[in-house]
Structures are given as C-alpha cells and as structure tokens.
Amino acid sequence: MEDFESYVSVAWPRLLRSAWLLTNDWHKAEDLVQTVLARAYGRWARIRDGSPDAYLRAMLATTYLSWWRRRWRGEVPTERLPEPPAAPDPHGQVELRHVVVEALARLPRQQRAVLMLRYLGDFTEEATARTLGMKAGTVKSHTARALAALRQDRHLSEAVDR
C-alpha cells in the first residue's frame, strides 16, 4: 500500500483543513482525518481509481455528522476575550479568518457540512445530496440559509467593514 502512504503524505494538509472547517478544533480534526483514513485504507483499491479527495471529503462529512450525534457538547466558548487589544492588530487577516471560523461554528452542523462540501470540496448539489443522504432541494435550502446567516452575522460584518 505504498501509493496510499504517498497519497496521504500529500493530501494530509488539505484533508486536515477540511476536517478543521467541520470541527473548528485542530485536535478533533486530526482525530477525524485519522479515523477516515483508517476506514479508507481497506477500500483504497477502489478509492484510488476515482477521485480520492472527493471520496475522503465525503467520508469526513458523514463521519463528522455521526460523531456529532454521539458526543456531548458541554463546553461553550465565550464570545469575547477578557481584554480587548490596546492597539490595532497588525495581523488583520488572521483575525478576519478567526471571525469567519467562529461564524461558521455558529451554523448548524448540517449547514456547515454542506458548505464545506459545496465550496471547499467543489461538490455539485447532487453529489453533496448523495454524500449526506438528503435531497438536492435540502442541500439548496441548507446552502441558502447558511449563506444568509453568514451575511447577517454581526461579528462577521464588523470584521469585514474594518
């Protein structure tokens, strides 16, 4: 399975980025990617002949959604830091990226999974629907609702207007 190892060494960063967009936590994202890769290893002969990135991103989304049903979410992050920075942040892009990630984290899990597959994974509506086991109309409505929520997110619009 040497070609699996070489694929994983090249694809790891983009799979981890996709998982991080779903989980909003690097440690959980690593666990998610490792779980998916462990499951994909036995199917590699079939996966490698198609589009492995698409297949694995679909596995990331479905595994993430099944984890969510089982895990307790008792910790709630705070919206504001205890002390605001005294001077303007010279790393504005980092802050903007953080605000975008927080806005995505406030979306319902299925909307977040749909956005990840549609815009990062470049899946069609039909492919996203098949992957997540829903109708194409549901994918469209999740996409529309998620984008509307992001447009109306106060924190996100403040960060963009800076």
Beta strands, then each sheet from edge to edge (+ up, - down):
end
